[in-house]
């Protein structure tokens, strides 16, 4: 990983696109006009499950031990699967999303705008 002149990291993302290709082999949902919406709802559901597990830690129901972290990792994997499925539905590679985020965050960091509100800071 290197930093170029604009402060943006030069990184090569390859394995994430291989993961996205793999997820296509596990996408058993019927293909129809509701596919994108269905997958977006699945993403929010799985993200909610991650949040729920973390809530249980904060509430004191579960210790944040290695076993419980493995449960959270499983839920994060489901979130990642839905992200891959959504990017596939949109016809883009996950690496494009990663790189766009690296550029956005690098620009915000360079401008001193990491914290704050709004998409266009």
Protein Blocks (a to p, Z undefined) as FASTA:
>chain_A
ZZdfkopacdddfklmmmmmmmmmmmmbdcdfklmmmmmmmmmmmmmmmmmmmmmmmnop
accbfklmmmmmmmmmmmmmmmmmmmmmnopafklmmmmmmmmmmmmmmnopmgccdjkZ
Z
